[in-house]
Amino acid sequence: MNSQSAMTIELIELGDITVEVVKKNIKHIHLRVYPPNGAVRISAPLRMGLDRIQIFADSKLDWIRTQQARLRNDVPETSQVYVDREHHYLWGKPHLLKVVAVDTAPQLKLRDDCLLLQVSPLTTTAQKCEIVDRFYRQQIEAALPPLISKWELLMDVQTKNVTVRKMKTKWGSCTPTLATIRFNSELAKKPPACLEYVVVHELAHLIEPSHNHRFTALMDRFLPRWKFDRSELNRLAI
């Protein structure tokens, strides 16, 4: 095979993203995210080392996630209008929504197998959405402290600030220089193991900021099932 037709294909990992690396007879490196599922491919010169390609890919991680999110947002989703017998997920299990008209302060609470939404008859869909989002945020805020304490001790790390908010493109994020971690409130819709996976993932970034081989080794060491949990997190549609 001559140099004009030579080509190799390898795979690298960017955390929860697998990137196909195609090395061929070109002069410059190219990165593409393909519809419909956001598959990532890097085309690189034959002589470019895999370590250098990994560094390039790490530097583009935020851009890759943004492009994948845009592709997901192009797929129509069933909108929720917060009415009786609508299904809403909590910790990986579906619950029927029961809407009750009250004159007291609005709230959402779990009762048996139902999510009981108590609101004024004049409450708008947008306002109901805010109430439900606040409920999910409170669920994560309650679940995080024991998980954070457990894994800080096991991993010998220390966070300075942990916040929870609704995010569109990430399950969690970490700023290692500030020891701050953010979690997506939507994790309350997923099985508890998914939240624990994200906790370990973000805490691992306090040791290794990038998604390199050292990061993967940390995940393998502390949470051997992490690839299964990551798969479940991304597989389970809401």
C-alpha positions in Angstrom: 0.0 0.0 0.0 1.5 3.3 -1.0 1.5 6.5 1.0 -1.3 8.0 -1.1 -3.8 5.3 -0.1 -2.6 4.5 3.4 -5.1 5.0 6.2 -5.5 3.8 9.8 -8.5 4.0 12.1 -8.2 4.2 15.9 -10.5 5.1 18.8 -9.9 7.6 21.7 -12.0 8.4 24.7 -13.2 11.9 25.8 -14.9 10.9 29.0 -18.2 9.6 27.9 -17.5 10.3 24.2 -15.8 7.8 21.9 -14.0 9.5 19.0 -13.1 7.7 15.8 -9.6 8.8 14.6 -8.9 8.4 10.9 -5.2 9.0 10.0 -4.6 9.5 6.3 -2.5 11.4 3.8 -3.7 14.9 4.6 -1.8 18.0 5.9 -4.2 19.3 8.5 -6.4 17.9 11.3 -10.2 18.1 11.0 -12.9 17.5 13.5 -16.6 16.7 12.6 -19.7 15.8 14.5 -22.2 13.9 12.4 -26.0 13.7 12.6 -28.2 12.2 13.7 -26.6 10.8 16.8 -23.6 13.1 17.2 -20.9 10.7 16.2 -17.4 12.3 16.4 -14.7 11.8 13.9 -11.2 13.3 13.7 -9.2 13.1 10.4 -5.5 13.6 11.0 -2.2 13.4 9.1 -0.6 10.0 9.1 2.5 11.1 11.0 0.5 12.9 13.8 0.9 11.0 17.1 -2.1 9.8 19.0 -1.1 11.8 22.1 -1.2 15.1 20.1 -4.6 14.1 18.7 -5.8 13.4 22.2 -4.7 16.9 23.3 -6.4 18.5 20.3 -9.7 16.5 21.0 -9.6 17.5 24.7 -9.3 21.2 23.8 -12.5 20.8 21.6 -14.6 18.9 24.1 -16.9 21.8 25.0 -17.5 22.5 21.3 -18.2 18.8 20.6 -20.8 18.7 23.4 -22.4 21.9 22.1 -22.7 20.4 18.6 -24.2 17.1 20.0 -26.7 19.1 22.0 -27.8 21.0 19.0 -28.4 17.7 17.1 -30.4 16.4 20.1 -32.5 19.5 20.1 -33.3 19.1 16.5 -35.2 15.9 17.4 -38.8 16.6 18.3 -39.7 15.6 21.9 -43.0 15.1 23.4 -43.8 18.3 25.4 -45.2 18.1 28.9 -48.2 20.2 29.9 -48.4 19.1 33.5 -51.9 17.6 33.5 -53.4 14.6 35.3 -52.0 11.2 34.4 -49.0 12.6 32.6 -45.9 10.5 33.2 -42.9 12.0 35.0 -39.8 10.2 36.0 -38.2 10.2 39.5 -35.0 8.3 40.2 -35.5 6.2 37.0 -39.1 5.2 37.7 -42.2 6.6 36.0 -44.9 8.3 38.2 -48.3 9.5 37.3 -48.8 13.2 37.9 -51.9 14.2 39.9 -52.9 17.9 39.8 -54.9 19.2 42.7 -56.3 22.7 42.9 -55.5 24.5 46.2 -55.4 28.1 47.5 -52.2 27.5 49.5 -48.6 27.8 48.3 -47.9 25.6 45.3 -45.8 22.4 45.8 -45.0 19.1 44.3 -44.5 16.0 46.5 -44.3 12.3 46.2 -47.3 10.4 47.5 -47.4 6.6 47.0 -46.7 6.1 43.3 -48.0 9.5 42.3 -46.4 13.0 42.0 -48.9 15.3 43.6 -48.9 18.8 42.1 -50.8 21.2 44.3 -51.4 24.5 42.5 -53.9 27.3 42.0 -56.4 26.8 39.1 -54.9 29.8 37.4 -51.3 28.5 37.4 -49.8 28.5 33.9 -47.9 25.7 32.3 -44.7 27.6 32.6 -45.3 28.1 36.3 -46.0 24.4 36.8 -42.8 23.7 35.0 -40.9 25.9 37.4 -42.4 24.1 40.4 -41.5 20.7 38.9 -37.9 21.9 38.1 -37.5 23.1 41.7 -38.7 19.7 43.0 -36.0 17.9 40.9 -33.4 20.4 42.1 -34.3 19.8 45.7 -34.1 16.0 45.2 -30.5 16.3 43.9 -29.6 18.8 46.6 -30.8 16.3 49.3 -29.1 13.3 47.6 -25.7 14.9 47.0 -24.2 15.5 50.6 -23.8 11.8 51.6 -22.5 10.9 48.1 -20.0 13.8 48.1 -18.8 13.0 51.6 -18.4 9.3 50.8 -16.4 9.9 47.6 -14.3 12.8 48.9 -13.0 10.5 51.6 -12.4 7.5 49.2 -10.7 9.7 46.6 -8.9 12.0 49.0 -10.2 15.2 47.4 -12.1 18.2 48.8 -14.7 20.3 47.1 -15.2 24.0 48.0 -18.6 24.6 46.3 -21.3 22.3 44.9 -24.3 23.7 43.1 -27.3 22.2 41.3 -29.2 23.7 38.4 -30.9 22.7 35.2 -28.5 22.3 32.3 -29.1 21.6 28.7 -25.9 20.0 27.5 -24.1 18.5 30.6 -24.9 16.2 33.4 -22.2 17.8 35.5 -19.1 20.1 35.2 -16.1 20.8 37.3 -13.7 23.8 37.7 -10.6 22.1 39.2 -8.7 25.3 39.9 -11.6 26.5 42.2 -12.7 23.0 43.4 -16.3 23.8 42.3 -18.7 21.3 40.9 -22.1 21.7 39.2 -24.8 19.1 38.8 -27.7 19.0 36.4 -31.0 18.8 38.3 -32.4 16.6 35.6 -30.3 13.7 37.1 -33.2 13.3 39.5 -35.1 11.6 36.6 -32.3 9.0 36.3 -31.6 5.9 38.4 -29.5 6.8 41.6 -26.5 4.9 40.2 -26.3 7.5 37.4 -26.0 10.4 39.9 -23.2 8.5 41.8 -21.4 8.0 38.5 -21.5 11.8 37.8 -20.3 12.5 41.3 -17.2 10.2 40.9 -16.6 11.6 37.4 -16.6 15.2 38.5 -14.5 14.5 41.6 -12.0 12.7 39.5 -11.5 16.0 37.6 -10.1 17.4 40.9 -7.2 15.0 40.4 -7.0 15.0 36.6 -8.7 17.9 34.8 -8.7 16.3 31.3 -10.2 13.1 29.9 -7.0 11.3 29.3 -5.7 7.9 30.1 -5.0 8.9 33.7 -8.6 10.0 34.1 -9.8 6.7 32.7 -7.6 4.8 35.1 -9.0 6.8 38.0 -12.5 5.9 37.0 -11.6 2.3 36.6 -10.0 2.3 40.1 -12.7 4.0 42.0 -15.9 2.9 40.2 -15.2 -0.2 38.1 -18.8 -0.2 36.8 -18.6 3.4 35.5 -18.9 2.5 31.8 -22.1 0.6 32.5 -23.5 3.6 34.5 -22.4 6.0 31.8 -24.2 3.9 29.2 -27.4 3.8 31.3 -27.3 7.5 31.8 -27.1 8.2 28.1 -29.4 5.3 27.1 -32.4 5.9 29.3 -34.6 8.5 27.5 -36.9 10.6 29.6 
